[in-house]
Amino acid sequence: MKRITIVLAALTACAIAGGCQRDTAPGPDVWASVDGKDIHREDVDKIFRSRVNAEAPTPSQEEALSLKLNILDELINSEILVERAGKMNLVASDAEVEDKFTESKSPYTEEEFQKKLKDTGLTVDDLKSDIRRQLSIEKLLNREVVAKISITDQDISDFYNKNRAQFNVAEPQYHIAQIAITTHPDPAVHNRKNDKAANEAEAGRKAAMLSQKLAMGADFAQLAMDYSEDSSAATGGDLGFIAESALNQSDPALKNAVLVMKPGQVTQPIPVKGGGYRILLLIAKEAAGQRQFTDAQVQQAIRDALRTRKEQLLRSAYLTSARDESHVKNYLAQQILESAGKLPSTN
């Protein structure tokens, strides 16, 4: 009887407090809650619309629900971390948000930017809100995770000794950057100046202009970000290390140029098949053979790899711990299970 009395008292206390745990959604449009803060269906749908390719086949109901579950899980994790950032006074300032917004908008013309908003169903406020969340989470993780990572010289030495075979280069490697100039601009690719050649004549004039700027000492990476017409523009034209055998898959004119270049050398504009030009920079060349531990590049590569691995591990552990300390309800997942995957009106 005493045990029954205790259980009844506990249940009564829960009822007075509004319920120990909210097992059903407070409304049809609430798909999750984090520590009492609701995440709504429209929050998920906005991101869903921005990720679904309008030109691709319409996803099935199962595919759509799976993607929405993943998005909802991202929003739950985001909310947990933003809440922590707020408690630590690490929320991004208005000035930081505006700077990042301007940077993200810069590759597009105003017309392209407005079209992108219309296509995704997002507003400027949506974008700025997302930027604030991302910057706040980045601040939090930099303090709680990144700042605590330490890679020692002994860590680097131990990794090299255990993985010597990884540093035996089978063939010459070329670290290359490029500025691409095309005659058929890709609307999905942007550079900082939104500068694209529309035909062979424009491509030729643009190539000559860039060649002149480089001859006068302009920075290659900055020009690539400003003018290059392929996806490498975002990284200053850097293509990374390319094996000599992989050069066989490129335009023969490009391969021949690379093979005779010296590190630091920049080519004149090279006409390529299909139209347009490439301007190449050979950043470094590595001969085949065993790379020694005394090589500063080897040590830096190991340090970067170890830091990345440890950061990924600690980020995952931090999020798991933070989630364990939060009260999370995923109503969408619950509804999908209860309906055997046939939740209505999800598109």
VOBA-1610 file (N, C-alpha, C; in pm, whole numbers, padded with zeros to 5 digits, always signed):
BEGIN
Met+00083-00120+00000Met+00000+00000+00000Met+00086+00125+00000Lys+00199+00120+00078Lys+00288+00236+00084Lys+00345+00266-00053Arg+00386+00158-00128Arg+00443+00177-00261Arg+00338+00236-00355Ile+00213+00187-00347Ile+00105+00238-00431Ile+00082+00386-00402Thr+00085+00422-00275Thr+00063+00561-00236Thr+00170+00652-00295Ile+00298+00606-00292Ile+00409+00684-00346Ile+00391+00704-00496Val+00354+00595-00569Val+00335+00603-00713Val+00222+00701-00746Leu+00109+00690-00673Leu-00004+00780-00698Leu+00036+00925-00671Ala+00115+00947-00569Ala+00159+01083-00537Ala+00246+01139-00648Ala+00331+01053-00700Ala+00419+01097-00809Ala+00338+01131-00934Leu+00239+01047-00964Leu+00155+01073-01081Leu+00075+01201-01064Thr+00027+01225-00942Thr-00047+01348-00915Thr+00040+01470-00933Ala+00165+01460-00885Ala+00259+01572-00900Ala+00284+01603-01046Cys+00297+01496-01127Cys+00319+01515-01271Cys+00199+01584-01335Ala+00081+01544-01295Ala-00039+01602-01353Ala-00049+01750-01319Ile-00018+01785-01193Ile-00022+01925-01150Ile+00080+02007-01228Ala+00196+01949-01253Ala+00303+02021-01323Ala+00280+02027-01473Gly+00175+01966-01521Gly+00148+01971-01664Gly+00194+01849-01737Gly+00233+01745-01664Gly+00275+01621-01730Gly+00424+01602-01720Cys+00469+01480-01686Cys+00612+01452-01675Cys+00678+01455-01812Gln+00608+01413-01914Gln+00668+01408-02047Gln+00557+01423-02150Arg+00577+01511-02246Arg+00476+01538-02346Arg+00489+01433-02455Asp+00400+01333-02454Asp+00410+01221-02547Asp+00344+01252-02680Thr+00255+01350-02683Thr+00191+01386-02809Thr+00223+01531-02841Ala+00231+01562-02970Ala+00265+01697-03012Ala+00159+01795-02966Pro+00197+01915-02923Pro+00099+02015-02879Pro+00015+02069-02995Gly+00057+02040-03118Gly-00017+02084-03235Gly+00032+02009-03357Pro-00046+02002-03463Pro-00007+01923-03581Pro+00117+01976-03651Asp+00148+02104-03632Asp+00264+02162-03700Asp+00389+02164-03613Val+00382+02109-03493Val+00501+02099-03408Val+00561+01962-03428Trp+00681+01957-03482Trp+00743+01829-03515Trp+00848+01785-03414Ala+00892+01875-03327Ala+00987+01838-03223Ala+00992+01948-03119Ser+01048+01917-03004Ser+01072+02019-02902Ser+01206+01992-02836Val+01274+02099-02800Val+01403+02091-02731Val+01394+02178-02608Asp+01396+02114-02493Asp+01387+02186-02365Asp+01268+02283-02366Gly+01156+02237-02422Gly+01034+02317-02422Gly+01020+02411-02539Lys+01123+02424-02623Lys+01112+02512-02740Lys+01073+02429-02860Asp+00966+02469-02927Asp+00912+02390-03038Asp+00987+02416-03169Ile+00999+02309-03247Ile+01049+02317-03384Ile+00932+02281-03474His+00895+02371-03564His+00774+02355-03642His+00800+02290-03778Arg+00693+02237-03830Arg+00698+02171-03961Arg+00755+02265-04068Glu+00714+02393-04064Glu+00760+02488-04166Glu+00912+02509-04157Asp+00969+02498-04037Asp+01115+02509-04022Asp+01185+02401-04103Val+01128+02283-04099Val+01185+02170-04174Val+01157+02185-04323Asp+01035+02224-04356Asp+00996+02233-04497Asp+01078+02335-04574Lys+01112+02446-04509Lys+01193+02548-04577Lys+01328+02491-04619Ile+01391+02420-04528Ile+01521+02361-04561Ile+01505+02249-04663Phe+01398+02172-04649Phe+01371+02063-04744Phe+01360+02118-04886Arg+01284+02226-04903Arg+01267+02285-05036Arg+01399+02335-05093Ser+01486+02386-05008Ser+01614+02438-05055Ser+01710+02328-05096Arg+01686+02205-05049Arg+01777+02094-05078Arg+01729+02003-05191Val+01604+02011-05224Val+01551+01925-05330Val+01572+01992-05465Asn+01635+01920-05554Asn+01661+01972-05688Asn+01529+01978-05766Ala+01492+02100-05806Ala+01364+02118-05877Ala+01362+02046-06011Glu+01481+02021-06068Glu+01488+01956-06199Glu+01494+01804-06187Ala+01512+01754-06068Ala+01519+01608-06047Ala+01378+01552-06027Pro+01362+01420-06043Pro+01231+01359-06018Pro+01183+01386-05876Thr+01054+01403-05861Thr+00998+01427-05728Thr+01025+01307-05637Pro+01080+01329-05518Pro+01109+01216-05430Pro+00982+01146-05385Ser+00993+01016-05360Ser+00879+00941-05308Ser+00848+00987-05167Gln+00731+00946-05115Gln+00694+00985-04979Gln+00798+00936-04880Glu+00846+00813-04899Glu+00945+00758-04807Glu+01076+00836-04813Glu+01118+00872-04936Glu+01242+00949-04951Glu+01227+01088-04889Ala+01111+01150-04910Ala+01086+01283-04855Ala+01086+01279-04703Leu+01019+01181-04646Leu+01014+01171-04500Leu+01151+01143-04441Ser+01229+01059-04508Ser+01364+01028-04460Ser+01450+01154-04456Leu+01443+01234-04564Leu+01520+01358-04568Leu+01472+01455-04462Lys+01340+01462-04443Lys+01287+01554-04343Lys+01325+01511-04201Leu+01331+01381-04177Leu+01377+01333-04047Leu+01521+01376-04022Asn+01605+01365-04126Asn+01745+01405-04112Asn+01756+01555-04086Ile+01676+01634-04158Ile+01677+01779-04138Ile+01631+01814-03998Leu+01525+01748-03953Leu+01473+01773-03819Leu+01578+01741-03713Asp+01652+01632-03733Asp+01758+01596-03639Asp+01867+01704-03637Glu+01898+01759-03754Glu+01996+01868-03760Glu+01946+01989-03682Leu+01817+02021-03697Leu+01761+02136-03627Leu+01759+02114-03476Ile+01733+01991-03436Ile+01736+01958-03292Ile+01876+01980-03237Asn+01976+01926-03307Asn+02115+01944-03262Asn+02154+02091-03261Ser+02110+02162-03364Ser+02141+02305-03372Ser+02080+02381-03255Glu+01956+02350-03222Glu+01888+02419-03113Glu+01958+02393-02980Ile+02003+02271-02960Ile+02075+02237-02836Ile+02202+02320-02823Leu+02277+02330-02933Leu+02405+02402-02929Leu+02384+02553-02921Val+02284+02604-02990Val+02255+02748-02982Val+02214+02786-02841Glu+02136+02700-02778Glu+02094+02726-02640Glu+02216+02734-02548Arg+02312+02645-02570Arg+02436+02648-02491Arg+02517+02774-02520Ala+02523+02810-02647Ala+02597+02931-02685Ala+02538+03053-02617Gly+02405+03057-02607Gly+02339+03169-02540Gly+02375+03177-02393Lys+02380+03063-02327Lys+02414+03059-02185Lys+02558+03104-02160Met+02645+03087-02261Met+02786+03125-02248Met+02816+03261-02310Asn+02711+03334-02347Asn+02727+03466-02410Asn+02812+03459-02537Leu+02786+03358-02619Leu+02862+03339-02742Leu+02776+03357-02867Val+02659+03418-02851Val+02572+03440-02966Val+02634+03545-03058Ala+02632+03519-03188Ala+02692+03609-03286Ala+02624+03746-03283Ser+02703+03851-03299Ser+02651+03987-03298Ser+02586+04022-03432Asp+02509+04132-03432Asp+02446+04177-03556Asp+02552+04209-03661Ala+02663+04271-03620Ala+02770+04306-03714Ala+02832+04182-03778Glu+02852+04079-03698Glu+02908+03954-03751Glu+02812+03889-03850Val+02684+03894-03818Val+02584+03836-03908Val+02580+03912-04040Glu+02583+04045-04034Glu+02578+04126-04155Glu+02700+04102-04243Asp+02817+04092-04181Asp+02940+04066-04258Asp+02931+03933-04331Lys+02883+03830-04262Lys+02873+03697-04322Lys+02765+03695-04430Phe+02656+03765-04407Phe+02548+03773-04505Phe+02598+03839-04633Thr+02670+03949-04619Thr+02725+04019-04736Thr+02821+03931-04812Glu+02904+03857-04739Glu+02999+03766-04803Glu+02928+03655-04880Ser+02824+03598-04822Ser+02752+03487-04887Ser+02672+03535-05007Lys+02634+03661-05007Lys+02554+03716-05116Lys+02640+03766-05232Ser+02766+03795-05205Ser+02852+03863-05303Ser+02870+03792-05437Pro+02869+03656-05444Pro+02889+03593-05575Pro+02771+03612-05671Tyr+02657+03660-05622Tyr+02537+03667-05705Tyr+02501+03812-05740Thr+02442+03830-05856Thr+02380+03959-05885Thr+02254+03969-05801Glu+02200+04090-05789Glu+02078+04106-05710Glu+01964+04025-05768Glu+01957+04018-05900Glu+01853+03940-05966Glu+01868+03791-05936Glu+01991+03741-05943Glu+02017+03599-05913Glu+01986+03569-05767Phe+02021+03661-05680Phe+01997+03641-05537Phe+01848+03633-05507Gln+01770+03725-05565Gln+01626+03725-05542Gln+01561+03599-05599Lys+01612+03553-05713Lys+01559+03430-05773Lys+01588+03311-05682Lys+01708+03310-05625Lys+01745+03200-05535Lys+01653+03198-05413Leu+01622+03316-05360Leu+01530+03322-05247Leu+01392+03270-05286Lys+01346+03312-05403Lys+01214+03269-05449Lys+01208+03120-05471Asp+01313+03065-05533Asp+01315+02921-05562Asp+01315+02837-05435Thr+01381+02885-05331Thr+01392+02807-05208Thr+01282+02839-05107Gly+01208+02948-05133Gly+01104+02986-05038Gly+01159+03049-04912Leu+01285+03092-04914Leu+01347+03155-04798Leu+01338+03306-04807Thr+01350+03371-04695Thr+01355+03517-04689Thr+01492+03561-04640Val+01519+03689-04651Val+01646+03743-04600Val+01655+03717-04449Asp+01543+03733-04379Asp+01543+03707-04234Asp+01576+03561-04205Asp+01524+03470-04289Asp+01557+03328-04271Asp+01708+03306-04283Leu+01767+03366-04386Leu+01910+03349-04409Leu+01992+03406-04293Lys+01954+03524-04248Lys+02030+03587-04139Lys+02014+03509-04009Ser+01895+03456-03987Ser+01874+03373-03868Ser+01961+03249-03872Asp+01968+03186-03990Asp+02053+03068-04005Asp+02199+03103-03987Ile+02243+03217-04041Ile+02382+03260-04025Ile+02415+03284-03878Arg+02322+03347-03806Arg+02346+03372-03663Arg+02363+03241-03587Arg+02279+03145-03621Arg+02289+03015-03553Arg+02423+02948-03585Gln+02461+02949-03713Gln+02585+02884-03752Gln+02706+02949-03686Leu+02709+03083-03686Leu+02822+03153-03625Leu+02826+03131-03474Ser+02711+03127-03411Ser+02706+03105-03266Ser+02756+02966-03231Ile+02713+02866-03310Ile+02758+02728-03286Ile+02909+02717-03309Glu+02957+02785-03413Glu+03101+02784-03440Glu+03180+02843-03324Lys+03131+02953-03267Lys+03196+03013-03151Lys+03199+02916-03033Leu+03085+02852-03010Leu+03075+02756-02900Leu+03174+02641-02916Leu+03175+02580-03034Leu+03261+02465-03057Leu+03409+02504-03060Asn+03438+02625-03105Asn+03578+02671-03101Asn+03627+02679-02957Arg+03540+02724-02867Arg+03581+02736-02726Arg+03581+02600-02656Glu+03475+02522-02680Glu+03458+02399-02604Glu+03531+02279-02662Val+03564+02285-02791Val+03628+02170-02857Val+03762+02206-02918Val+03763+02296-03015Val+03884+02324-03091Val+03997+02375-03003Ala+03965+02463-02910Ala+04068+02523-02825Ala+04135+02421-02733Lys+04072+02306-02716Lys+04126+02205-02625Lys+04207+02097-02696Ile+04220+02108-02828Ile+04293+02007-02904Ile+04442+02039-02902Ser+04521+01940-02871Ser+04666+01956-02869Ser+04731+01838-02941Ile+04810+01867-03045Ile+04884+01764-03118Ile+05032+01784-03089Thr+05094+01687-03026Thr+05234+01700-02987Thr+05327+01650-03097Asp+05453+01688-03086Asp+05555+01639-03180Asp+05566+01487-03173Gln+05545+01432-03053Gln+05553+01287-03038Gln+05436+01219-03111Asp+05319+01281-03107Asp+05204+01227-03181Asp+05237+01218-03329Ile+05300+01322-03381Ile+05333+01327-03523Ile+05437+01221-03558Ser+05539+01210-03474Ser+05644+01111-03497Ser+05589+00969-03493Asp+05503+00943-03394Asp+05445+00809-03380Asp+05361+00774-03503Phe+05284+00870-03552Phe+05200+00843-03669Phe+05287+00812-03790Tyr+05393+00888-03810Tyr+05479+00864-03926Tyr+05542+00725-03919Asn+05592+00689-03802Asn+05660+00559-03788Asn+05564+00442-03809Lys+05437+00460-03775Lys+05340+00353-03792Lys+05281+00350-03933Asn+05300+00457-04008Asn+05236+00467-04140Asn+05334+00512-04248Arg+05457+00462-04240Arg+05558+00504-04335Arg+05517+00478-04480Ala+05445+00368-04502Ala+05406+00333-04640Ala+05319+00441-04703Gln+05242+00515-04622Gln+05157+00621-04676Gln+05238+00734-04738Phe+05364+00744-04699Phe+05448+00854-04745Phe+05547+00811-04852Asn+05520+00695-04912Asn+05600+00648-05024Asn+05523+00682-05152Val+05563+00790-05217Val+05492+00841-05334Val+05525+00754-05455Ala+05421+00695-05515Ala+05441+00600-05625Ala+05483+00668-05755Glu+05440+00792-05775Glu+05473+00864-05898Glu+05478+01013-05868Pro+05537+01092-05957Pro+05544+01236-05932Pro+05406+01297-05910Gln+05400+01394-05820Gln+05276+01463-05788Gln+05293+01613-05816Tyr+05189+01675-05871Tyr+05195+01816-05905Tyr+05084+01891-05831His+05124+01989-05752His+05025+02073-05682His+04993+02191-05773Ile+04870+02195-05823Ile+04832+02288-05928Ile+04715+02376-05885Ala+04720+02502-05930Ala+04604+02591-05919Ala+04573+02641-06060Gln+04448+02677-06082Gln+04410+02722-06216Gln+04309+02836-06212Ile+04308+02912-06319Ile+04200+03007-06346Ile+04134+02958-06474Ala+04007+02924-06465Ala+03934+02871-06580Ala+03851+02980-06645Ile+03860+02989-06776Ile+03780+03085-06853Ile+03705+03005-06959Thr+03574+03010-06956Thr+03494+02928-07047Thr+03420+03015-07148Thr+03366+02952-07248Thr+03283+03024-07346Thr+03135+02990-07328His+03107+02898-07236His+02969+02859-07207His+02949+02864-07055Pro+02922+02981-06999Pro+02916+02997-06854Pro+02812+02906-06788Asp+02850+02849-06677Asp+02762+02763-06599Asp+02688+02849-06497Pro+02556+02858-06502Pro+02483+02945-06408Pro+02496+02900-06263Ala+02536+02775-06241Ala+02548+02725-06104Ala+02683+02758-06042Val+02777+02809-06123Val+02911+02840-06074Val+02926+02991-06064His+02982+03038-05953His+02996+03181-05931His+03138+03215-05887Asn+03183+03335-05924Asn+03305+03390-05868Asn+03270+03521-05798Arg+03367+03579-05730Arg+03335+03694-05645Arg+03286+03816-05723Lys+03334+03832-05845Lys+03292+03945-05926Lys+03178+03910-06022Asn+03134+03784-06014Asn+03029+03737-06104Asn+03064+03769-06250Asp+03191+03748-06283Asp+03245+03780-06415Asp+03255+03653-06497Lys+03182+03647-06608Lys+03182+03527-06693Lys+03189+03567-06840Ala+03271+03496-06916Ala+03278+03520-07060Ala+03162+03448-07127Ala+03099+03514-07223Ala+02981+03456-07289Ala+03015+03393-07423Asn+03134+03424-07478Asn+03173+03370-07608Asn+03324+03370-07621Glu+03375+03322-07734Glu+03520+03308-07753Glu+03591+03444-07749Ala+03529+03545-07808Ala+03592+03677-07809Ala+03606+03733-07668Glu+03500+03721-07588Glu+03506+03769-07450Glu+03606+03688-07369Ala+03612+03557-07395Ala+03707+03472-07324Ala+03850+03515-07355Gly+03877+03546-07482Gly+04011+03589-07520Gly+04051+03719-07454Arg+03958+03814-07450Arg+03987+03942-07385Arg+04008+03925-07235Lys+03927+03839-07175Lys+03941+03816-07031Lys+04074+03747-07000Ala+04112+03651-07081Ala+04239+03580-07061Ala+04357+03677-07070Ala+04352+03766-07169Ala+04460+03864-07186Ala+04467+03959-07067Met+04351+04002-07017Met+04345+04092-06902Met+04406+04026-06778Leu+04370+03900-06754Leu+04421+03830-06637Leu+04571+03804-06649Ser+04615+03771-06768Ser+04758+03748-06790Ser+04838+03874-06759Gln+04783+03988-06798Gln+04850+04116-06771Gln+04854+04144-06621Lys+04746+04119-06552Lys+04742+04142-06408Lys+04845+04054-06337Leu+04856+03928-06381Leu+04953+03837-06319Leu+05096+03883-06346Ala+05120+03932-06467Ala+05254+03980-06502Ala+05293+04101-06417Met+05192+04176-06371Met+05218+04295-06288Met+05222+04262-06139Gly+05214+04131-06107Gly+05231+04089-05969Gly+05104+04063-05891Ala+04990+04058-05957Ala+04864+04029-05886Ala+04867+03890-05825Asp+04798+03873-05712Asp+04795+03744-05643Asp+04708+03645-05721Phe+04764+03527-05750Phe+04693+03427-05832Phe+04563+03383-05765Ala+04570+03352-05635Ala+04452+03300-05566Ala+04339+03403-05564Gln+04374+03531-05543Gln+04272+03635-05540Gln+04206+03651-05677Leu+04287+03646-05784Leu+04231+03656-05919Leu+04141+03536-05949Ala+04182+03417-05903Ala+04100+03299-05925Ala+03965+03313-05856Met+03964+03362-05733Met+03838+03380-05662Met+03751+03486-05728Asp+03815+03587-05785Asp+03740+03696-05849Asp+03687+03659-05987Tyr+03767+03581-06065Tyr+03735+03565-06207Tyr+03719+03422-06258Ser+03772+03322-06188Ser+03769+03187-06243Ser+03626+03138-06257Glu+03601+03059-06362Glu+03464+03019-06395Glu+03439+02871-06371Asp+03505+02815-06270Asp+03473+02678-06230Asp+03467+02672-06078Ser+03434+02555-06025Ser+03410+02543-05881Ser+03533+02569-05797Ser+03653+02560-05857Ser+03776+02583-05779Ser+03794+02730-05744Ala+03711+02819-05800Ala+03722+02962-05768Ala+03712+02985-05618Ala+03627+02907-05551Ala+03605+02925-05407Ala+03730+02900-05325Thr+03823+02818-05377Thr+03946+02786-05305Thr+04068+02852-05370Gly+04045+02960-05442Gly+04156+03029-05506Gly+04216+02952-05621Gly+04135+02866-05682Gly+04182+02787-05796Gly+04262+02664-05759Asp+04279+02638-05631Asp+04365+02527-05586Asp+04301+02392-05619Leu+04371+02311-05698Leu+04323+02178-05735Leu+04387+02068-05652Gly+04478+02105-05561Gly+04546+02005-05480Gly+04655+01933-05559Phe+04704+01823-05501Phe+04808+01744-05568Phe+04745+01649-05669Ile+04801+01645-05787Ile+04752+01559-05894Ile+04864+01467-05940Ala+04836+01335-05942Ala+04937+01239-05986Ala+04965+01257-06135Glu+05088+01226-06174Glu+05127+01244-06315Glu+05038+01163-06408Ser+05001+01042-06369Ser+04915+00960-06454Ser+04778+01022-06473Ala+04729+01097-06372Ala+04598+01161-06381Ala+04598+01274-06483Leu+04716+01327-06513Leu+04723+01434-06613Leu+04683+01384-06751Asn+04692+01252-06771Asn+04654+01196-06901Asn+04506+01217-06932Gln+04426+01241-06826Gln+04283+01260-06845Gln+04247+01405-06878Ser+04348+01493-06872Ser+04322+01634-06901Ser+04354+01666-07046Asp+04329+01787-07086Asp+04363+01833-07220Asp+04513+01818-07240Pro+04558+01760-07352Pro+04702+01740-07375Pro+04783+01868-07361Ala+04726+01981-07401Ala+04799+02107-07390Ala+04827+02141-07244Leu+04733+02109-07155Leu+04752+02135-07013Leu+04857+02042-06954Lys+04851+01915-06990Lys+04949+01819-06941Lys+05090+01859-06984Asn+05106+01893-07109Asn+05238+01930-07159Asn+05293+02053-07087Ala+05204+02147-07056Ala+05247+02267-06984Ala+05294+02233-06844Val+05219+02148-06775Val+05253+02113-06636Val+05388+02041-06630Leu+05412+01951-06722Leu+05533+01868-06718Leu+05661+01950-06731Val+05655+02066-06793Val+05777+02146-06813Val+05784+02266-06717Met+05682+02284-06634Met+05681+02399-06543Met+05770+02376-06422Lys+05812+02486-06364Lys+05886+02484-06238Lys+05796+02543-06130Pro+05813+02498-06004Pro+05729+02551-05896Pro+05733+02704-05892Gly+05615+02764-05878Gly+05603+02908-05875Gly+05576+02970-06010Gln+05588+02893-06116Gln+05570+02945-06251Gln+05422+02947-06288Val+05385+03052-06363Val+05248+03069-06412Val+05252+03066-06564Thr+05159+02995-06625Thr+05155+02985-06772Thr+05086+03107-06833Gln+05108+03125-06960Gln+05024+03214-07039Gln+04888+03143-07056Pro+04784+03215-07095Pro+04655+03149-07117Pro+04668+03037-07221Ile+04617+02918-07185Ile+04628+02801-07272Ile+04490+02770-07332Pro+04475+02776-07466Pro+04347+02738-07526Pro+04318+02590-07501Val+04195+02557-07470Val+04158+02419-07442Val+04047+02374-07536Lys+04036+02241-07549Lys+03932+02185-07634Lys+03794+02227-07583Gly+03705+02255-07675Gly+03571+02296-07636Gly+03557+02445-07617Gly+03671+02519-07624Gly+03666+02663-07610Gly+03710+02711-07474Gly+03761+02831-07470Gly+03804+02887-07344Gly+03952+02869-07320Tyr+03995+02906-07199Tyr+04137+02905-07165Tyr+04156+02857-07021Arg+04279+02814-06993Arg+04322+02786-06857Arg+04454+02858-06833Ile+04466+02917-06716Ile+04593+02972-06672Ile+04634+02890-06550Leu+04753+02830-06556Leu+04796+02736-06453Leu+04908+02795-06367Leu+04907+02758-06241Leu+05015+02788-06147Leu+05063+02656-06088Leu+05192+02627-06101Leu+05247+02508-06036Leu+05297+02551-05899Ile+05227+02509-05797Ile+05261+02548-05660Ile+05379+02466-05609Ala+05377+02336-05636Ala+05486+02249-05591Ala+05488+02122-05674Lys+05602+02057-05675Lys+05617+01929-05744Lys+05689+01834-05650Glu+05638+01712-05641Glu+05699+01612-05555Glu+05743+01493-05638Ala+05868+01456-05621Ala+05921+01340-05693Ala+05870+01211-05630Ala+05875+01103-05706Ala+05836+00973-05652Ala+05939+00928-05550Gly+05895+00842-05457Gly+05986+00789-05356Gly+05938+00817-05215Gln+06016+00769-05118Gln+05980+00784-04978Gln+06001+00927-04931Arg+05897+00986-04876Arg+05908+01120-04818Arg+05952+01105-04673Gln+06055+01177-04637Gln+06116+01161-04506Gln+06045+01244-04399Phe+06059+01198-04275Phe+05995+01267-04163Phe+06050+01408-04145Thr+06173+01430-04187Thr+06234+01563-04173Thr+06169+01667-04266Asp+06090+01622-04363Asp+06022+01712-04455Asp+05914+01789-04378Ala+05923+01922-04377Ala+05828+02004-04301Ala+05685+01985-04351Gln+05669+01961-04483Gln+05535+01940-04538Gln+05475+01810-04487Val+05558+01707-04470Val+05510+01580-04416Val+05458+01600-04274Gln+05535+01669-04192Gln+05495+01691-04054Gln+05367+01774-04046Gln+05356+01876-04132Gln+05237+01959-04129Gln+05114+01881-04174Ala+05132+01797-04276Ala+05020+01715-04324Ala+04972+01620-04215Ile+05066+01561-04141Ile+05029+01472-04031Ile+04958+01549-03921Arg+05013+01666-03888Arg+04952+01748-03782Arg+04808+01784-03819Asp+04787+01825-03943Asp+04653+01863-03988Asp+04558+01744-03984Ala+04607+01627-04029Ala+04522+01508-04030Ala+04483+01466-03889Leu+04580+01468-03796Leu+04552+01429-03658Leu+04457+01527-03592Arg+04477+01656-03620Arg+04388+01757-03563Arg+04245+01740-03614Thr+04231+01713-03743Thr+04098+01695-03801Thr+04028+01574-03741Arg+04102+01463-03729Arg+04042+01342-03671Arg+03998+01366-03527Lys+04085+01432-03449Lys+04051+01455-03308Lys+03935+01552-03296Glu+03932+01653-03383Glu+03823+01750-03378Glu+03690+01683-03411Gln+03688+01596-03511Gln+03564+01526-03546Gln+03516+01440-03429Leu+03610+01372-03363Leu+03575+01287-03249Leu+03518+01370-03134Leu+03586+01480-03101Leu+03542+01561-02988Leu+03411+01633-03017Arg+03393+01678-03142Arg+03266+01741-03177Arg+03151+01643-03158Ser+03171+01519-03204Ser+03068+01417-03192Ser+03039+01387-03046Ala+03145+01375-02965Ala+03127+01345-02823Ala+03058+01461-02751Tyr+03096+01583-02787Tyr+03036+01701-02723Tyr+02887+01709-02753Leu+02851+01686-02880Leu+02709+01691-02917Leu+02630+01582-02848Thr+02687+01461-02842Thr+02619+01350-02775Thr+02594+01383-02629Ser+02698+01438-02562Ser+02684+01475-02421Ser+02579+01584-02403Ala+02583+01684-02492Ala+02487+01794-02482Ala+02345+01744-02504Arg+02330+01651-02596Arg+02196+01598-02625Arg+02145+01516-02508Asp+02233+01442-02443Asp+02193+01362-02327Asp+02142+01451-02213Glu+02193+01574-02207Glu+02155+01664-02099Glu+02031+01748-02135Ser+01981+01729-02256Ser+01865+01807-02300Ser+01741+01718-02303His+01626+01784-02295His+01500+01711-02306His+01449+01727-02449Val+01453+01621-02525Val+01418+01625-02667Val+01300+01532-02695Lys+01205+01584-02770Lys+01095+01501-02819Lys+01087+01518-02969Asn+01093+01407-03042Asn+01081+01409-03187Asn+00942+01354-03223Tyr+00848+01445-03239Tyr+00710+01403-03265Tyr+00693+01347-03407Leu+00770+01399-03502Leu+00759+01349-03639Leu+00799+01202-03644Ala+00911+01168-03580Ala+00954+01028-03578Ala+00847+00939-03515Gln+00788+00989-03408Gln+00684+00913-03338Gln+00562+00891-03428Gln+00523+00996-03502Gln+00407+00985-03591Gln+00435+00889-03706Ile+00556+00893-03758Ile+00591+00803-03868Ile+00586+00658-03823Leu+00634+00630-03702Leu+00629+00494-03650Leu+00485+00449-03629Glu+00405+00538-03573Glu+00266+00501-03543Glu+00184+00478-03670Ser+00221+00547-03779Ser+00147+00533-03904Ser+00214+00437-04001Ala+00318+00366-03952Ala+00393+00272-04037Ala+00447+00338-04163Gly+00495+00462-04147Gly+00555+00533-04259Gly+00458+00593-04356Lys+00331+00607-04317Lys+00230+00661-04408Lys+00169+00790-04356Leu+00256+00873-04301Leu+00210+01000-04248Leu+00150+01085-04361Pro+00029+01131-04348Pro-00034+01209-04458Pro+00018+01352-04466Ser+00000+01412-04582Ser+00026+01553-04605Ser+00167+01593-04564Thr+00268+01524-04620Thr+00407+01555-04585Thr+00477+01627-04695Asn+00416+01643-04811Asn+00483+01705-04926Asn+00457+01855-04928
//
